[in-house]
């Protein structure tokens, strides 16, 4: 998941909204850690579950990473207004875990990343690894010509 995040970071630019979906423990924060490494941001990327959002400034010329966990927020965008995501979005890459059906109104263009864990023990690798299946779906004109397959690991 970290490597996928690093590769995906190469496709991102300021103003991109990324929505992460998947069960608990699917790897959303791990993928975001890879995004942070790929974007070259400062600070350890950890789950913002209790603080709701963290901003990771760039170490170089890249955009900041705004990492949001909407798991504890029951409502839609209204409940997230205090985070000022609409203000941060133009110059940042905004990643929202559990953002589906909550923050789509922020941008017409967005990237949906859905992470599925292996359904059965038989699907696990011989070394006991827990493989993931990841769906990448771009929405809007921004993603029309982007080769999302280039991020595949």
N, CA, C and O atoms as a GROMACS GRO file, in nm:
protein
  612
    1UNK      N    1   0.082  -0.120   0.000
    1UNK     CA    2   0.000   0.000   0.000
    1UNK      C    3   0.087   0.127   0.000
    1UNK      O    4   0.053   0.227  -0.063
    2UNK      N    5   0.200   0.120   0.072
    2UNK     CA    6   0.290   0.236   0.072
    2UNK      C    7   0.343   0.262  -0.068
    2UNK      O    8   0.347   0.376  -0.114
    3UNK      N    9   0.384   0.156  -0.136
    3UNK     CA   10   0.439   0.173  -0.271
    3UNK      C   11   0.332   0.226  -0.367
    3UNK      O   12   0.362   0.310  -0.451
    4UNK      N   13   0.211   0.179  -0.355
    4UNK     CA   14   0.102   0.232  -0.439
    4UNK      C   15   0.084   0.380  -0.412
    4UNK      O   16   0.067   0.459  -0.505
    5UNK      N   17   0.089   0.419  -0.285
    5UNK     CA   18   0.078   0.561  -0.252
    5UNK      C   19   0.190   0.644  -0.312
    5UNK      O   20   0.166   0.753  -0.364
    6UNK      N   21   0.312   0.592  -0.306
    6UNK     CA   22   0.426   0.664  -0.366
    6UNK      C   23   0.404   0.685  -0.516
    6UNK      O   24   0.426   0.794  -0.569
    7UNK      N   25   0.360   0.580  -0.584
    7UNK     CA   26   0.337   0.590  -0.728
    7UNK      C   27   0.221   0.683  -0.760
    7UNK      O   28   0.228   0.762  -0.854
    8UNK      N   29   0.115   0.672  -0.683
    8UNK     CA   30  -0.002   0.756  -0.704
    8UNK      C   31   0.033   0.903  -0.684
    8UNK      O   32  -0.022   0.990  -0.752
    9UNK      N   33   0.122   0.932  -0.590
    9UNK     CA   34   0.164   1.069  -0.564
    9UNK      C   35   0.220   1.135  -0.689
    9UNK      O   36   0.206   1.256  -0.708
   10UNK      N   37   0.284   1.056  -0.774
   10UNK     CA   38   0.339   1.110  -0.899
   10UNK      C   39   0.233   1.158  -0.996
   10UNK      O   40   0.265   1.231  -1.090
   11UNK      N   41   0.108   1.118  -0.976
   11UNK     CA   42  -0.001   1.160  -1.063
   11UNK      C   43  -0.079   1.279  -1.005
   11UNK      O   44  -0.161   1.339  -1.074
   12UNK      N   45  -0.052   1.312  -0.879
   12UNK     CA   46  -0.129   1.415  -0.811
   12UNK      C   47  -0.068   1.553  -0.828
   12UNK      O   48   0.052   1.568  -0.850
   13UNK      N   49  -0.155   1.654  -0.815
   13UNK     CA   50  -0.110   1.793  -0.823
   13UNK      C   51  -0.196   1.877  -0.729
   13UNK      O   52  -0.300   1.831  -0.682
   14UNK      N   53  -0.153   2.000  -0.701
   14UNK     CA   54  -0.232   2.085  -0.612
   14UNK      C   55  -0.376   2.096  -0.663
   14UNK      O   56  -0.401   2.109  -0.782
   15UNK      N   57  -0.469   2.091  -0.568
   15UNK     CA   58  -0.610   2.100  -0.603
   15UNK      C   59  -0.678   1.966  -0.616
   15UNK      O   60  -0.800   1.959  -0.633
   16UNK      N   61  -0.601   1.857  -0.606
   16UNK     CA   62  -0.661   1.724  -0.619
   16UNK      C   63  -0.727   1.682  -0.487
   16UNK      O   64  -0.672   1.700  -0.379
   17UNK      N   65  -0.846   1.624  -0.502
   17UNK     CA   66  -0.919   1.566  -0.390
   17UNK      C   67  -0.919   1.415  -0.410
   17UNK      O   68  -0.960   1.365  -0.514
   18UNK      N   69  -0.874   1.343  -0.308
   18UNK     CA   70  -0.867   1.198  -0.312
   18UNK      C   71  -0.954   1.142  -0.201
   18UNK      O   72  -0.935   1.175  -0.084
   19UNK      N   73  -1.052   1.059  -0.237
   19UNK     CA   74  -1.140   0.996  -0.140
   19UNK      C   75  -1.100   0.851  -0.124
   19UNK      O   76  -1.093   0.777  -0.222
   20UNK      N   77  -1.073   0.810   0.000
   20UNK     CA   78  -1.033   0.672   0.029
   20UNK      C   79  -1.146   0.598   0.097
   20UNK      O   80  -1.203   0.647   0.195
   21UNK      N   81  -1.178   0.481   0.046
   21UNK     CA   82  -1.282   0.396   0.104
   21UNK      C   83  -1.228   0.257   0.126
   21UNK      O   84  -1.138   0.212   0.054
   22UNK      N   85  -1.283   0.189   0.224
   22UNK     CA   86  -1.245   0.052   0.253
   22UNK      C   87  -1.274   0.022   0.399
   22UNK      O   88  -1.289   0.112   0.480
   23UNK      N   89  -1.281  -0.105   0.430
   23UNK     CA   90  -1.310  -0.146   0.567
   23UNK      C   91  -1.200  -0.099   0.663
   23UNK      O   92  -1.092  -0.060   0.620
   24UNK      N   93  -1.230  -0.104   0.792
   24UNK     CA   94  -1.128  -0.076   0.893
   24UNK      C   95  -1.010  -0.170   0.870
   24UNK      O   96  -1.028  -0.290   0.849
   25UNK      N   97  -0.891  -0.117   0.873
   25UNK     CA   98  -0.771  -0.198   0.855
   25UNK      C   99  -0.740  -0.233   0.711
   25UNK      O  100  -0.653  -0.316   0.685
   26UNK      N  101  -0.810  -0.172   0.616
   26UNK     CA  102  -0.788  -0.204   0.476
   26UNK      C  103  -0.658  -0.146   0.422
   26UNK      O  104  -0.601  -0.198   0.326
   27UNK      N  105  -0.610  -0.037   0.483
   27UNK     CA  106  -0.485   0.023   0.438
   27UNK      C  107  -0.496   0.167   0.392
   27UNK      O  108  -0.407   0.215   0.323
   28UNK      N  109  -0.602   0.236   0.429
   28UNK     CA  110  -0.621   0.374   0.386
   28UNK      C  111  -0.510   0.466   0.438
   28UNK      O  112  -0.452   0.544   0.363
   29UNK      N  113  -0.479   0.454   0.568
   29UNK     CA  114  -0.373   0.538   0.625
   29UNK      C  115  -0.237   0.497   0.571
   29UNK      O  116  -0.151   0.582   0.549
   30UNK      N  117  -0.217   0.369   0.551
   30UNK     CA  118  -0.090   0.321   0.495
   30UNK      C  119  -0.070   0.376   0.354
   30UNK      O  120   0.040   0.416   0.319
   31UNK      N  121  -0.175   0.376   0.274
   31UNK     CA  122  -0.167   0.434   0.140
   31UNK      C  123  -0.135   0.582   0.149
   31UNK      O  124  -0.055   0.634   0.072
   32UNK      N  125  -0.198   0.652   0.244
   32UNK     CA  126  -0.173   0.795   0.261
   32UNK      C  127  -0.029   0.820   0.306
   32UNK      O  128   0.031   0.920   0.267
   33UNK      N  129   0.027   0.731   0.386
   33UNK     CA  130   0.168   0.742   0.425
   33UNK      C  131   0.256   0.740   0.299
   33UNK      O  132   0.350   0.818   0.286
   34UNK      N  133   0.224   0.650   0.207
   34UNK     CA  134   0.298   0.645   0.080
   34UNK      C  135   0.278   0.771  -0.002
   34UNK      O  136   0.372   0.818  -0.066
   35UNK      N  137   0.157   0.826  -0.002
   35UNK     CA  138   0.133   0.953  -0.071
   35UNK      C  139   0.222   1.062  -0.013
   35UNK      O  140   0.283   1.140  -0.087
   36UNK      N  141   0.229   1.067   0.120
   36UNK     CA  142   0.313   1.166   0.186
   36UNK      C  143   0.459   1.152   0.148
   36UNK      O  144   0.527   1.251   0.123
   37UNK      N  145   0.507   1.028   0.143
   37UNK     CA  146   0.646   1.004   0.102
   37UNK      C  147   0.666   1.047  -0.043
   37UNK      O  148   0.766   1.113  -0.075
   38UNK      N  149   0.573   1.012  -0.128
   38UNK     CA  150   0.585   1.047  -0.270
   38UNK      C  151   0.576   1.197  -0.295
   38UNK      O  152   0.641   1.248  -0.386
   39UNK      N  153   0.496   1.266  -0.215
   39UNK     CA  154   0.483   1.411  -0.230
   39UNK      C  155   0.596   1.485  -0.160
   39UNK      O  156   0.616   1.605  -0.184
   40UNK      N  157   0.670   1.416  -0.073
   40UNK     CA  158   0.781   1.479  -0.001
   40UNK      C  159   0.734   1.578   0.103
   40UNK      O  160   0.777   1.693   0.104
   41UNK      N  161   0.645   1.533   0.192
   41UNK     CA  162   0.594   1.623   0.295
   41UNK      C  163   0.662   1.596   0.428
   41UNK      O  164   0.724   1.492   0.450
   42UNK      N  165   0.650   1.695   0.517
   42UNK     CA  166   0.712   1.687   0.648
   42UNK      C  167   0.618   1.617   0.746
   42UNK      O  168   0.496   1.631   0.740
   43UNK      N  169   0.677   1.542   0.836
   43UNK     CA  170   0.601   1.480   0.943
   43UNK      C  171   0.555   1.340   0.909
   43UNK      O  172   0.533   1.306   0.793
   44UNK      N  173   0.541   1.261   1.013
   44UNK     CA  174   0.493   1.125   0.996
   44UNK      C  175   0.343   1.128   0.965
   44UNK      O  176   0.266   1.194   1.035
   45UNK      N  177   0.304   1.057   0.862
   45UNK     CA  178   0.163   1.048   0.827
   45UNK      C  179   0.103   0.935   0.909
   45UNK      O  180   0.132   0.818   0.888
   46UNK      N  181   0.018   0.974   1.004
   46UNK     CA  182  -0.050   0.877   1.090
   46UNK      C  183  -0.200   0.905   1.081
   46UNK      O  184  -0.242   1.007   1.027
   47UNK      N  185  -0.277   0.816   1.134
   47UNK     CA  186  -0.422   0.832   1.129
   47UNK      C  187  -0.466   0.956   1.204
   47UNK      O  188  -0.430   0.975   1.321
   48UNK      N  189  -0.544   1.042   1.138
   48UNK     CA  190  -0.595   1.161   1.206
   48UNK      C  191  -0.733   1.138   1.270
   48UNK      O  192  -0.812   1.231   1.283
   49UNK      N  193  -0.761   1.014   1.309
   49UNK     CA  194  -0.894   0.978   1.358
   49UNK      C  195  -0.943   1.070   1.468
   49UNK      O  196  -1.057   1.115   1.465
   50UNK      N  197  -0.860   1.100   1.566
   50UNK     CA  198  -0.906   1.178   1.680
   50UNK      C  199  -0.891   1.329   1.660
   50UNK      O  200  -0.963   1.406   1.723
   51UNK      N  201  -0.800   1.371   1.574
   51UNK     CA  202  -0.785   1.514   1.547
   51UNK      C  203  -0.862   1.555   1.422
   51UNK      O  204  -0.872   1.674   1.392
   52UNK      N  205  -0.916   1.461   1.351
   52UNK     CA  206  -0.995   1.475   1.229
   52UNK      C  207  -0.910   1.513   1.108
   52UNK      O  208  -0.928   1.455   1.001
   53UNK      N  209  -0.818   1.608   1.122
   53UNK     CA  210  -0.738   1.649   1.006
   53UNK      C  211  -0.597   1.690   1.048
   53UNK      O  212  -0.576   1.746   1.156
   54UNK      N  213  -0.502   1.660   0.960
   54UNK     CA  214  -0.363   1.701   0.979
   54UNK      C  215  -0.313   1.762   0.848
   54UNK      O  216  -0.347   1.715   0.739
   55UNK      N  217  -0.233   1.866   0.860
   55UNK     CA  218  -0.170   1.927   0.744
   55UNK      C  219  -0.022   1.894   0.750
   55UNK      O  220   0.045   1.918   0.850
   56UNK      N  221   0.029   1.838   0.640
   56UNK     CA  222   0.172   1.806   0.628
   56UNK      C  223   0.231   1.899   0.523
   56UNK      O  224   0.206   1.882   0.404
   57UNK      N  225   0.310   1.999   0.566
   57UNK     CA  226   0.370   2.092   0.471
   57UNK      C  227   0.477   2.024   0.386
   57UNK      O  228   0.537   1.925   0.429
   58UNK      N  229   0.500   2.076   0.267
   58UNK     CA  230   0.602   2.016   0.181
   58UNK      C  231   0.743   2.046   0.230
   58UNK      O  232   0.768   2.152   0.288
   59UNK      N  233   0.834   1.953   0.205
   59UNK     CA  234   0.976   1.977   0.234
   59UNK      C  235   1.042   2.051   0.120
   59UNK      O  236   1.147   2.114   0.138
   60UNK      N  237   0.983   2.045   0.001
   60UNK     CA  238   1.039   2.109  -0.117
   60UNK      C  239   0.934   2.195  -0.185
   60UNK      O  240   0.863   2.272  -0.121
   61UNK      N  241   0.928   2.180  -0.318
   61UNK     CA  242   0.838   2.263  -0.398
   61UNK      C  243   0.698   2.204  -0.416
   61UNK      O  244   0.613   2.268  -0.477
   62UNK      N  245   0.674   2.086  -0.364
   62UNK     CA  246   0.546   2.020  -0.385
   62UNK      C  247   0.434   2.080  -0.301
   62UNK      O  248   0.455   2.171  -0.221
   63UNK      N  249   0.314   2.027  -0.321
   63UNK     CA  250   0.199   2.078  -0.245
   63UNK      C  251   0.194   2.020  -0.104
   63UNK      O  252   0.248   1.912  -0.080
   64UNK      N  253   0.128   2.090  -0.012
   64UNK     CA  254   0.102   2.031   0.119
   64UNK      C  255   0.004   1.914   0.103
   64UNK      O  256  -0.070   1.906   0.006
   65UNK      N  257   0.006   1.825   0.200
   65UNK     CA  258  -0.089   1.715   0.207
   65UNK      C  259  -0.182   1.741   0.325
   65UNK      O  260  -0.136   1.753   0.438
   66UNK      N  261  -0.310   1.748   0.297
   66UNK     CA  262  -0.411   1.761   0.403
   66UNK      C  263  -0.476   1.625   0.415
   66UNK      O  264  -0.539   1.576   0.321
   67UNK      N  265  -0.460   1.562   0.531
   67UNK     CA  266  -0.508   1.426   0.556
   67UNK      C  267  -0.624   1.433   0.654
   67UNK      O  268  -0.608   1.477   0.768
   68UNK      N  269  -0.742   1.390   0.609
   68UNK     CA  270  -0.864   1.400   0.688
   68UNK      C  271  -0.920   1.260   0.711
   68UNK      O  272  -0.918   1.176   0.622
   69UNK      N  273  -0.970   1.238   0.832
   69UNK     CA  274  -1.041   1.114   0.862
   69UNK      C  275  -1.184   1.150   0.899
   69UNK      O  276  -1.208   1.206   1.006
   70UNK      N  277  -1.278   1.120   0.812
   70UNK     CA  278  -1.418   1.157   0.833
   70UNK      C  279  -1.497   1.047   0.902
   70UNK      O  280  -1.620   1.055   0.910
   71UNK      N  281  -1.429   0.944   0.953
   71UNK     CA  282  -1.498   0.829   1.012
   71UNK      C  283  -1.592   0.869   1.124
   71UNK      O  284  -1.704   0.819   1.131
   72UNK      N  285  -1.549   0.958   1.211
   72UNK     CA  286  -1.630   0.997   1.327
   72UNK      C  287  -1.732   1.105   1.295
   72UNK      O  288  -1.810   1.144   1.381
   73UNK      N  289  -1.730   1.154   1.173
   73UNK     CA  290  -1.825   1.257   1.134
   73UNK      C  291  -1.945   1.192   1.068
   73UNK      O  292  -1.931   1.125   0.966
   74UNK      N  293  -2.061   1.210   1.124
   74UNK     CA  294  -2.179   1.141   1.073
   74UNK      C  295  -2.242   1.208   0.953
   74UNK      O  296  -2.299   1.140   0.867
   75UNK      N  297  -2.234   1.339   0.946
   75UNK     CA  298  -2.302   1.413   0.841
   75UNK      C  299  -2.217   1.432   0.718
   75UNK      O  300  -2.113   1.368   0.701
   76UNK      N  301  -2.262   1.520   0.636
   76UNK     CA  302  -2.192   1.549   0.511
   76UNK      C  303  -2.098   1.665   0.526
   76UNK      O  304  -2.035   1.684   0.630
   77UNK      N  305  -2.088   1.742   0.421
   77UNK     CA  306  -1.994   1.852   0.414
   77UNK      C  307  -2.020   1.958   0.522
   77UNK      O  308  -1.926   2.022   0.569
   78UNK      N  309  -2.146   1.977   0.561
   78UNK     CA  310  -2.178   2.078   0.662
   78UNK      C  311  -2.098   2.054   0.790
   78UNK      O  312  -2.048   2.148   0.852
   79UNK      N  313  -2.085   1.928   0.829
   79UNK     CA  314  -2.014   1.894   0.952
   79UNK      C  315  -1.864   1.917   0.940
   79UNK      O  316  -1.794   1.928   1.041
   80UNK      N  317  -1.814   1.924   0.817
   80UNK     CA  318  -1.671   1.940   0.796
   80UNK      C  319  -1.633   2.086   0.764
   80UNK      O  320  -1.516   2.114   0.739
   81UNK      N  321  -1.730   2.176   0.763
   81UNK     CA  322  -1.703   2.315   0.726
   81UNK      C  323  -1.595   2.379   0.812
   81UNK      O  324  -1.516   2.459   0.761
   82UNK      N  325  -1.589   2.345   0.939
   82UNK     CA  326  -1.488   2.404   1.028
   82UNK      C  327  -1.346   2.368   0.988
   82UNK      O  328  -1.252   2.434   1.031
   83UNK      N  329  -1.330   2.265   0.907
   83UNK     CA  330  -1.196   2.224   0.863
   83UNK      C  331  -1.144   2.311   0.751
   83UNK      O  332  -1.025   2.306   0.719
   84UNK      N  333  -1.230   2.392   0.689
   84UNK     CA  334  -1.192   2.481   0.578
   84UNK      C  335  -1.124   2.406   0.463
   84UNK      O  336  -1.028   2.455   0.405
   85UNK      N  337  -1.174   2.289   0.432
   85UNK     CA  338  -1.114   2.212   0.323
   85UNK      C  339  -1.127   2.284   0.190
   85UNK      O  340  -1.039   2.271   0.104
   86UNK      N  341  -1.234   2.359   0.171
   86UNK     CA  342  -1.251   2.432   0.046
   86UNK      C  343  -1.143   2.538   0.029
   86UNK      O  344  -1.106   2.572  -0.084
   87UNK      N  345  -1.092   2.592   0.140
   87UNK     CA  346  -0.985   2.691   0.136
   87UNK      C  347  -0.851   2.622   0.108
   87UNK      O  348  -0.769   2.675   0.033
   88UNK      N  349  -0.829   2.506   0.168
   88UNK     CA  350  -0.702   2.435   0.154
   88UNK      C  351  -0.688   2.367   0.018
   88UNK      O  352  -0.577   2.349  -0.030
   89UNK      N  353  -0.799   2.329  -0.043
   89UNK     CA  354  -0.796   2.246  -0.163
   89UNK      C  355  -0.718   2.305  -0.280
   89UNK      O  356  -0.640   2.231  -0.340
   90UNK      N  357  -0.732   2.430  -0.315
   90UNK     CA  358  -0.663   2.479  -0.437
   90UNK      C  359  -0.511   2.463  -0.437
   90UNK      O  360  -0.452   2.440  -0.543
   91UNK      N  361  -0.447   2.474  -0.321
   91UNK     CA  362  -0.300   2.466  -0.319
   91UNK      C  363  -0.249   2.335  -0.260
   91UNK      O  364  -0.128   2.314  -0.252
   92UNK      N  365  -0.338   2.247  -0.219
   92UNK     CA  366  -0.298   2.124  -0.150
   92UNK      C  367  -0.349   2.001  -0.223
   92UNK      O  368  -0.431   2.010  -0.315
   93UNK      N  369  -0.299   1.886  -0.181
   93UNK     CA  370  -0.361   1.758  -0.213
   93UNK      C  371  -0.438   1.721  -0.088
   93UNK      O  372  -0.380   1.707   0.019
   94UNK      N  373  -0.569   1.705  -0.101
   94UNK     CA  374  -0.654   1.673   0.013
   94UNK      C  375  -0.698   1.528   0.002
   94UNK      O  376  -0.760   1.487  -0.096
   95UNK      N  377  -0.664   1.449   0.104
   95UNK     CA  378  -0.699   1.308   0.109
   95UNK      C  379  -0.798   1.289   0.223
   95UNK      O  380  -0.770   1.326   0.338
   96UNK      N  381  -0.914   1.232   0.192
   96UNK     CA  382  -1.018   1.214   0.293
   96UNK      C  383  -1.050   1.066   0.306
   96UNK      O  384  -1.107   1.004   0.216
   97UNK      N  385  -1.012   1.009   0.421
   97UNK     CA  386  -1.052   0.872   0.451
   97UNK      C  387  -1.199   0.874   0.491
   97UNK      O  388  -1.243   0.966   0.560
   98UNK      N  389  -1.274   0.775   0.446
   98UNK     CA  390  -1.417   0.766   0.474
   98UNK      C  391  -1.490   0.887   0.415
   98UNK      O  392  -1.592   0.929   0.470
   99UNK      N  393  -1.441   0.942   0.306
   99UNK     CA  394  -1.499   1.063   0.249
   99UNK      C  395  -1.615   1.041   0.154
   99UNK      O  396  -1.687   1.135   0.121
  100UNK      N  397  -1.633   0.919   0.109
  100UNK     CA  398  -1.741   0.891   0.014
  100UNK      C  399  -1.876   0.928   0.074
  100UNK      O  400  -1.905   0.894   0.189
  101UNK      N  401  -1.957   0.997  -0.004
  101UNK     CA  402  -2.089   1.046   0.037
  101UNK      C  403  -2.081   1.153   0.146
  101UNK      O  404  -2.180   1.181   0.213
  102UNK      N  405  -1.962   1.213   0.162
  102UNK     CA  406  -1.947   1.319   0.263
  102UNK      C  407  -1.887   1.446   0.206
  102UNK      O  408  -1.928   1.556   0.244
  103UNK      N  409  -1.790   1.434   0.115
  103UNK     CA  410  -1.719   1.555   0.071
  103UNK      C  411  -1.712   1.571  -0.081
  103UNK      O  412  -1.636   1.654  -0.130
  104UNK      N  413  -1.788   1.495  -0.155
  104UNK     CA  414  -1.784   1.506  -0.300
  104UNK      C  415  -1.815   1.646  -0.349
  104UNK      O  416  -1.767   1.687  -0.455
  105UNK      N  417  -1.894   1.720  -0.272
  105UNK     CA  418  -1.933   1.856  -0.311
  105UNK      C  419  -1.814   1.952  -0.314
  105UNK      O  420  -1.825   2.061  -0.370
  106UNK      N  421  -1.702   1.914  -0.256
  106UNK     CA  422  -1.584   2.000  -0.254
  106UNK      C  423  -1.528   2.023  -0.394
  106UNK      O  424  -1.474   2.130  -0.422
  107UNK      N  425  -1.540   1.924  -0.481
  107UNK     CA  426  -1.477   1.935  -0.612
  107UNK      C  427  -1.549   1.850  -0.715
  107UNK      O  428  -1.592   1.738  -0.687
  108UNK      N  429  -1.562   1.905  -0.835
  108UNK     CA  430  -1.620   1.828  -0.946
  108UNK      C  431  -1.524   1.717  -0.989
  108UNK      O  432  -1.566   1.612  -1.035
  109UNK      N  433  -1.395   1.743  -0.972
  109UNK     CA  434  -1.291   1.647  -1.009
  109UNK      C  435  -1.235   1.584  -0.883
  109UNK      O  436  -1.196   1.654  -0.790
  110UNK      N  437  -1.231   1.452  -0.881
  110UNK     CA  438  -1.178   1.382  -0.764
  110UNK      C  439  -1.137   1.242  -0.802
  110UNK      O  440  -1.179   1.188  -0.904
  111UNK      N  441  -1.054   1.185  -0.718
  111UNK     CA  442  -1.009   1.048  -0.737
  111UNK      C  443  -1.064   0.963  -0.625
  111UNK      O  444  -1.041   0.991  -0.507
  112UNK      N  445  -1.138   0.859  -0.662
  112UNK     CA  446  -1.190   0.764  -0.563
  112UNK      C  447  -1.096   0.644  -0.560
  112UNK      O  448  -1.064   0.586  -0.664
  113UNK      N  449  -1.053   0.607  -0.441
  113UNK     CA  450  -0.968   0.490  -0.422
  113UNK      C  451  -1.043   0.398  -0.325
  113UNK      O  452  -1.068   0.433  -0.210
  114UNK      N  453  -1.079   0.280  -0.374
  114UNK     CA  454  -1.152   0.184  -0.292
  114UNK      C  455  -1.060   0.064  -0.269
  114UNK      O  456  -1.009   0.005  -0.364
  115UNK      N  457  -1.039   0.030  -0.141
  115UNK     CA  458  -0.947  -0.077  -0.103
  115UNK      C  459  -1.028  -0.194  -0.046
  115UNK      O  460  -1.107  -0.177   0.047
  116UNK      N  461  -1.005  -0.311  -0.103
  116UNK     CA  462  -1.070  -0.433  -0.055
  116UNK      C  463  -0.964  -0.528  -0.003
  116UNK      O  464  -0.861  -0.549  -0.067
  117UNK      N  465  -0.988  -0.585   0.114
  117UNK     CA  466  -0.900  -0.688   0.168
  117UNK      C  467  -0.938  -0.822   0.107
  117UNK      O  468  -1.049  -0.839   0.057
  118UNK      N  469  -0.844  -0.918   0.112
  118UNK     CA  470  -0.875  -1.053   0.067
  118UNK      C  471  -0.993  -1.107   0.147
  118UNK      O  472  -0.997  -1.092   0.269
  119UNK      N  473  -1.087  -1.168   0.078
  119UNK     CA  474  -1.211  -1.211   0.144
  119UNK      C  475  -1.193  -1.338   0.227
  119UNK      O  476  -1.262  -1.356   0.327
  120UNK      N  477  -1.101  -1.424   0.188
  120UNK     CA  478  -1.086  -1.551   0.259
  120UNK      C  479  -0.940  -1.579   0.286
  120UNK      O  480  -0.851  -1.518   0.226
  121UNK      N  481  -0.915  -1.672   0.377
  121UNK     CA  482  -0.778  -1.713   0.408
  121UNK      C  483  -0.711  -1.772   0.285
  121UNK      O  484  -0.590  -1.757   0.267
  122UNK      N  485  -0.790  -1.839   0.200
  122UNK     CA  486  -0.734  -1.900   0.079
  122UNK      C  487  -0.677  -1.795  -0.016
  122UNK      O  488  -0.587  -1.825  -0.094
  123UNK      N  489  -0.730  -1.672  -0.009
  123UNK     CA  490  -0.681  -1.566  -0.096
  123UNK      C  491  -0.554  -1.502  -0.042
  123UNK      O  492  -0.486  -1.429  -0.114
  124UNK      N  493  -0.521  -1.528   0.084
  124UNK     CA  494  -0.399  -1.474   0.142
  124UNK      C  495  -0.279  -1.540   0.076
  124UNK      O  496  -0.286  -1.654   0.031
  125UNK      N  497  -0.170  -1.468   0.071
  125UNK     CA  498  -0.050  -1.520   0.009
  125UNK      C  499   0.011  -1.633   0.091
  125UNK      O  500  -0.022  -1.648   0.209
  126UNK      N  501   0.100  -1.712   0.030
  126UNK     CA  502   0.162  -1.824   0.100
  126UNK      C  503   0.246  -1.781   0.220
  126UNK      O  504   0.272  -1.860   0.310
  127UNK      N  505   0.288  -1.655   0.220
  127UNK     CA  506   0.369  -1.604   0.331
  127UNK      C  507   0.282  -1.540   0.439
  127UNK      O  508   0.334  -1.475   0.530
  128UNK      N  509   0.150  -1.559   0.430
  128UNK     CA  510   0.060  -1.505   0.530
  128UNK      C  511   0.024  -1.358   0.507
  128UNK      O  512  -0.044  -1.298   0.589
  129UNK      N  513   0.070  -1.301   0.396
  129UNK     CA  514   0.039  -1.162   0.367
  129UNK      C  515  -0.110  -1.147   0.339
  129UNK      O  516  -0.177  -1.242   0.297
  130UNK      N  517  -0.159  -1.032   0.362
  130UNK     CA  518  -0.300  -1.000   0.345
  130UNK      C  519  -0.315  -0.910   0.222
  130UNK      O  520  -0.309  -0.788   0.235
  131UNK      N  521  -0.333  -0.969   0.105
  131UNK     CA  522  -0.335  -0.888  -0.018
  131UNK      C  523  -0.457  -0.796  -0.026
  131UNK      O  524  -0.559  -0.819   0.038
  132UNK      N  525  -0.442  -0.692  -0.105
  132UNK     CA  526  -0.549  -0.595  -0.127
  132UNK      C  527  -0.581  -0.588  -0.277
  132UNK      O  528  -0.496  -0.610  -0.362
  133UNK      N  529  -0.705  -0.555  -0.304
  133UNK     CA  530  -0.748  -0.522  -0.439
  133UNK      C  531  -0.788  -0.376  -0.432
  133UNK      O  532  -0.870  -0.337  -0.349
  134UNK      N  533  -0.730  -0.294  -0.520
  134UNK     CA  534  -0.754  -0.150  -0.515
  134UNK      C  535  -0.817  -0.105  -0.645
  134UNK      O  536  -0.768  -0.135  -0.754
  135UNK      N  537  -0.928  -0.033  -0.633
  135UNK     CA  538  -0.994   0.027  -0.748
  135UNK      C  539  -0.964   0.176  -0.750
  135UNK      O  540  -0.982   0.244  -0.649
  136UNK      N  541  -0.916   0.226  -0.863
  136UNK     CA  542  -0.891   0.368  -0.880
  136UNK      C  543  -0.990   0.420  -0.983
  136UNK      O  544  -0.997   0.369  -1.095
  137UNK      N  545  -1.066   0.523  -0.946
  137UNK     CA  546  -1.166   0.577  -1.038
  137UNK      C  547  -1.161   0.729  -1.034
  137UNK      O  548  -1.194   0.791  -0.933
  138UNK      N  549  -1.121   0.788  -1.145
  138UNK     CA  550  -1.119   0.932  -1.156
  138UNK      C  551  -1.254   0.984  -1.198
  138UNK      O  552  -1.320   0.926  -1.284
  139UNK      N  553  -1.296   1.095  -1.137
  139UNK     CA  554  -1.423   1.158  -1.169
  139UNK      C  555  -1.394   1.300  -1.216
  139UNK      O  556  -1.322   1.374  -1.148
  140UNK      N  557  -1.448   1.339  -1.329
  140UNK     CA  558  -1.434   1.475  -1.379
  140UNK      C  559  -1.325   1.487  -1.484
  140UNK      O  560  -1.247   1.395  -1.508
  141UNK      N  561  -1.323   1.603  -1.546
  141UNK     CA  562  -1.232   1.631  -1.658
  141UNK      C  563  -1.085   1.617  -1.618
  141UNK      O  564  -1.004   1.574  -1.699
  142UNK      N  565  -1.050   1.653  -1.495
  142UNK     CA  566  -0.910   1.644  -1.450
  142UNK      C  567  -0.854   1.504  -1.470
  142UNK      O  568  -0.735   1.490  -1.502
  143UNK      N  569  -0.935   1.402  -1.453
  143UNK     CA  570  -0.887   1.264  -1.456
  143UNK      C  571  -0.913   1.196  -1.590
  143UNK      O  572  -0.878   1.079  -1.607
  144UNK      N  573  -0.973   1.267  -1.684
  144UNK     CA  574  -1.011   1.206  -1.812
  144UNK      C  575  -0.895   1.141  -1.885
  144UNK      O  576  -0.908   1.028  -1.934
  145UNK      N  577  -0.782   1.209  -1.892
  145UNK     CA  578  -0.668   1.156  -1.969
  145UNK      C  579  -0.555   1.102  -1.881
  145UNK      O  580  -0.446   1.076  -1.932
  146UNK      N  581  -0.578   1.086  -1.752
  146UNK     CA  582  -0.475   1.037  -1.662
  146UNK      C  583  -0.474   0.883  -1.665
  146UNK      O  584  -0.578   0.819  -1.647
  147UNK      N  585  -0.357   0.827  -1.688
  147UNK     CA  586  -0.341   0.681  -1.690
  147UNK      C  587  -0.323   0.632  -1.546
  147UNK      O  588  -0.212   0.627  -1.494
  148UNK      N  589  -0.434   0.595  -1.484
  148UNK     CA  590  -0.428   0.547  -1.346
  148UNK      C  591  -0.358   0.413  -1.335
  148UNK      O  592  -0.311   0.376  -1.227
  149UNK      N  593  -0.349   0.340  -1.444
  149UNK     CA  594  -0.276   0.214  -1.445
  149UNK      C  595  -0.128   0.234  -1.418
  149UNK      O  596  -0.060   0.141  -1.376
  150UNK      N  597  -0.077   0.354  -1.442
  150UNK     CA  598   0.065   0.383  -1.418
  150UNK      C  599   0.099   0.377  -1.269
  150UNK      O  600   0.216   0.363  -1.233
  151UNK      N  601  -0.001   0.386  -1.183
  151UNK     CA  602   0.024   0.381  -1.039
  151UNK      C  603   0.023   0.239  -0.986
  151UNK      O  604   0.063   0.216  -0.872
  152UNK      N  605  -0.021   0.146  -1.065
  152UNK     CA  606  -0.032   0.007  -1.018
  152UNK      C  607   0.102  -0.049  -0.978
  152UNK      O  608   0.204  -0.023  -1.041
  153UNK      N  609   0.099  -0.128  -0.871
  153UNK     CA  610   0.221  -0.193  -0.820
  153UNK      C  611   0.227  -0.333  -0.877
  153UNK      O  612   0.321  -0.407  -0.848
   0.00000   0.00000   0.00000
